[in-house]
Amino acid sequence: MKRLIIPIIILVLLSSAAALGAKLTPEEEINISVFKNASPSVVNITTTTLMRDFFSVYPQKGSGSGSIITQDGYVVTNFHVVEDTSEITIVMNDGKKFRAKFIGADPDSDIAIIKIIAEKHGSFKALEFGNSEGLQVGQKVFAIGNPFGLNSTLTAGIISATGRPLTTEHGRVIEDVIQTDAPINPGNSGGPLLDTEGKMIGINSAIFTPSGGNIGIGFAIPINTAKSVIPDLIKYGRTRKPWMGIVGLPLWENLAKAIGLPVNRGILVSEVVTGSPAFKAGIRGGNNPVSVSGTDIYLGGDVILEVNGVKVAYMQDVMKILSAKKTNDYVSIKLLRDNKIIEVKMRVELRQ
């Protein structure tokens, strides 16, 4: 009997040692590396907004996430996280608290900049920007944020789709949004969507949910969209970028077939803002309301095929061309209208 006891004890000790020193898989090592490197740059944002009812004014608390993008403490987040707030508090992942001030916002892209007030703190660790152009469906991504107030939470998933239109709670439509199944919940808004190198490729903005919790459909604003507005927000507090004044939807083959279009690439114009450059150029929106991918749009409008001879598929393509032009320059826009190709001229204007 004694001879049996010794081997059994040895086996128990060996199995315990193996469990304690279990080797990490390459995938686990990537997960850990991304979190360790990025989490010091992700902050919890709590806000106080003064609300008014029939009898009094009272404070209402809100929360979200943000990413430090400069060593002197500028933070990018969602506009809806800090909208109309009277007081902003930043909580770092190590628990340190700072006050912050609102710098500027672009409601059209749901992006805002705030700045940490910490004169004696020294430099902060900034999160590195990635590139959201060319993202692939199936690509692994991570979200770091503070869902339901739980500080420094990492979730993982994949890119489920790209080029989605997202309608904000104010009725604004953000084009070319990233869809992901990485769990995003209330409190994650404004936090980063990261690639496997730990670079920020998006800003988590919204979820689609019938219950208020995550069901695997989250949306993030592409980082290239943010990069196009951040310099103006820091310098001017608002954006000074060219605009068209349309609600546009990227066209794809199945949609083109469904609505009987002879092209399957371009930007379907759903609505045109009165008085906008597109309106002045005579570009037309649709008049037949339908729901596409959960977004209400209007069919029957023009399809933008080319701008200055360059084929376009997303609004981001158009903005690149317009941004390279000077104010009051003209661009030629090739349209499909009533199954005929026409061309119009549009003057480049900065949005006021």
MOGIZI-V871407 format. One record per pair of residues at least 6 apart in sequence whose C-alpha atoms are under 8 Angstrom apart, sorted by the first residue. I is the first residue (numbers start at 1). GAP is how many residues later the second one is. Records with the same first field share a line. If there is no record, write none. Layout:
I: GAP / GAP
This chain:
30: 166
31: 165
33: 165
34: 162 / 163 / 164
35: 109 / 119 / 163
37: 161
38: 89 / 160
39: 54 / 105 / 113
40: 52 / 53 / 54 / 85
41: 26 / 27 / 28 / 51 / 83 / 84 / 85 / 86
42: 23 / 24 / 25 / 26 / 50 / 51 / 85 / 102 / 103 / 110 / 149 / 150
43: 22 / 23 / 24 / 25 / 47 / 48 / 49 / 50 / 102 / 109 / 148
44: 19 / 20 / 21 / 22 / 46 / 47 / 48 / 49 / 101 / 102 / 105 / 107
45: 18 / 19 / 20 / 21 / 43 / 44 / 45 / 46
46: 15 / 16 / 17 / 18 / 42 / 43 / 44
47: 14 / 15 / 16 / 34 / 35 / 38 / 39 / 40 / 41 / 42
48: 11 / 12 / 13 / 14 / 37 / 38 / 39 / 40
49: 10 / 11 / 12 / 13 / 35 / 36 / 37 / 38
50: 7 / 8 / 9 / 10 / 35 / 36
51: 6 / 7 / 8 / 9
52: 6
62: 19
63: 18 / 86 / 124
64: 17 / 81 / 82 / 83 / 122 / 123 / 124 / 125 / 126 / 127
65: 12 / 80 / 81 / 122 / 123 / 124 / 125 / 126
66: 9 / 10 / 11 / 12 / 79 / 123 / 124 / 125 / 126
67: 8 / 9 / 10 / 59 / 60 / 123 / 124 / 125
68: 6 / 7 / 8 / 56 / 57 / 58 / 59
69: 6 / 7 / 56 / 57 / 58 / 59
70: 54 / 55 / 56 / 57
71: 52 / 53 / 54 / 55
72: 50 / 51 / 52
73: 42 / 43 / 44 / 50 / 51
74: 39 / 40 / 41 / 42
75: 38 / 39 / 40 / 41
76: 35 / 36 / 37 / 38 / 114
77: 34 / 35 / 36 / 37 / 112 / 113 / 114 / 126
78: 32 / 33 / 34 / 111 / 112 / 125 / 127
79: 26 / 27 / 28 / 31 / 32 / 33
80: 30
81: 108 / 109
82: 6 / 20 / 30
87: 12 / 13 / 14
88: 11 / 12 / 13 / 14
89: 8 / 9 / 10 / 11
90: 7 / 8 / 9 / 10 / 26
91: 6 / 7
93: 58 / 59
98: 18 / 19 / 20
99: 17 / 18 / 19
100: 14 / 15 / 16 / 17
101: 13 / 14 / 15 / 16
102: 11 / 12 / 13
103: 9 / 10 / 11 / 12 / 130 / 131 / 134
104: 8 / 9 / 10 / 129 / 130 / 132 / 133 / 134
105: 6 / 7 / 8 / 128 / 132 / 133 / 134
106: 6 / 123 / 127 / 132 / 133
108: 64 / 65 / 66
109: 65 / 112 / 116 / 117
110: 95
111: 115
112: 121
113: 117 / 120 / 121
127: 72 / 73
128: 70 / 71 / 72
129: 70 / 71 / 72 / 94
130: 65 / 69 / 70 / 71 / 93
131: 69 / 70 / 92 / 93
132: 69 / 70 / 90 / 91 / 92
133: 91
135: 27
136: 23 / 26
137: 21 / 22 / 23 / 24 / 25
138: 20 / 21 / 22
139: 19 / 20
140: 16 / 17 / 18 / 19 / 55 / 56
141: 15 / 16 / 17 / 18 / 41 / 52 / 53 / 54 / 55
142: 12 / 13 / 14 / 15 / 16 / 40 / 51 / 52 / 53 / 54
143: 10 / 11 / 12 / 13 / 39 / 40 / 41 / 48 / 49 / 50 / 51 / 61
144: 8 / 9 / 10 / 11 / 44 / 47 / 48 / 49
145: 6 / 7 / 8 / 9 / 42 / 43 / 44 / 46 / 47
146: 6 / 7 / 41 / 42
147: 6 / 37 / 38 / 39 / 40 / 41
148: 37 / 38 / 39
149: 38
155: 27 / 28 / 29
156: 26 / 27
157: 23 / 24 / 25 / 26
158: 22 / 23 / 24
159: 19 / 20 / 21 / 22
160: 18 / 19 / 20 / 21
161: 17 / 18 / 19
162: 14 / 15 / 16 / 17
163: 12 / 13 / 14 / 15 / 87 / 151
164: 11 / 12 / 13 / 14 / 15
165: 8 / 9 / 10 / 11 / 12 / 84 / 130
166: 7 / 8 / 9 / 11 / 53 / 129
167: 6 / 7 / 128
168: 6
173: 74
175: 73 / 74 / 139 / 140 / 141
176: 45 / 46 / 138 / 139 / 140
177: 42 / 43 / 44 / 45
178: 24 / 41 / 42 / 43 / 44
179: 38 / 39 / 40 / 41
180: 36 / 37 / 38 / 39 / 40
181: 35 / 36 / 37
182: 34 / 36
183: 31 / 32 / 33 / 35
184: 20 / 22 / 23 / 30 / 32 / 34
185: 22 / 28 / 29
186: 26 / 27
188: 16 / 17
189: 14 / 15 / 16 / 17
190: 13 / 14 / 15
191: 12 / 13 / 14
192: 8 / 9 / 10 / 11 / 12
193: 7 / 8 / 9 / 10 / 11 / 27
194: 6 / 7 / 8
195: 6
200: 23
201: 21 / 22 / 23
202: 18 / 19 / 20 / 21
203: 17 / 18 / 19 / 20
204: 14 / 15 / 16 / 17
205: 13 / 14 / 15 / 16
206: 12 / 13 / 14
207: 7 / 10 / 11 / 12
208: 6 / 7 / 9 / 10
209: 6 / 8
225: 91
229: 10 / 12
232: 6 / 7 / 8
233: 6
239: 112
240: 110 / 111 / 112
241: 82 / 109 / 110
242: 77 / 80 / 81 / 85 / 106 / 107 / 108 / 109
243: 34 / 76 / 79 / 105 / 106 / 107 / 108
244: 32 / 33 / 34
245: 27 / 28 / 29 / 31 / 32 / 33 / 34
246: 23 / 24 / 25 / 26 / 27 / 32 / 39
247: 22 / 23 / 24 / 25
248: 19 / 20 / 21 / 22 / 23 / 67
249: 18 / 19 / 20 / 21 / 65
250: 15 / 16 / 17 / 18 / 63 / 64 / 65
251: 13 / 14 / 15 / 16 / 17 / 62
252: 12 / 13
253: 11 / 12
255: 9
256: 6 / 7 / 8
257: 7
261: 78
262: 77
265: 40 / 47 / 48
266: 37 / 38 / 39 / 40 / 45 / 46 / 47 / 48
267: 36 / 37 / 38 / 45 / 46 / 47 / 48
268: 31 / 33 / 34 / 35 / 36
269: 15 / 16 / 17 / 29 / 30 / 32 / 33 / 34 / 35
270: 15 / 16 / 27 / 28 / 29 / 30 / 31
271: 13 / 14 / 15 / 26 / 27 / 30
272: 6 / 7 / 11 / 12 / 13
273: 6
277: 69 / 70 / 71 / 72
278: 68
280: 66
281: 63 / 64 / 65 / 66
282: 62
283: 19 / 61
284: 17 / 18
285: 13 / 14 / 15 / 16 / 17
286: 12 / 13 / 14 / 15 / 16
287: 11 / 12 / 13 / 14
288: 10 / 11 / 12
289: 7 / 8 / 9 / 10
290: 6 / 7 / 8 / 9
291: 6
301: 36
302: 33 / 34 / 35 / 36
303: 32 / 33 / 34
304: 8 / 29 / 30 / 31 / 32
305: 6 / 7 / 8 / 28 / 29 / 30 / 31
306: 6 / 27 / 28 / 29
307: 11 / 14 / 24 / 25 / 26 / 27
308: 23 / 24 / 25
309: 23 / 24 / 25
312: 6
322: 9 / 26
325: 23
326: 22
327: 20 / 21 / 22 / 23
328: 19 / 20 / 21
329: 18 / 19
330: 15 / 16 / 17 / 18
331: 14 / 15 / 16 / 17
332: 11 / 12 / 13 / 14
333: 10 / 11 / 12 / 13
334: 7 / 8 / 9 / 10
335: 6 / 7 / 8 / 9
336: 6
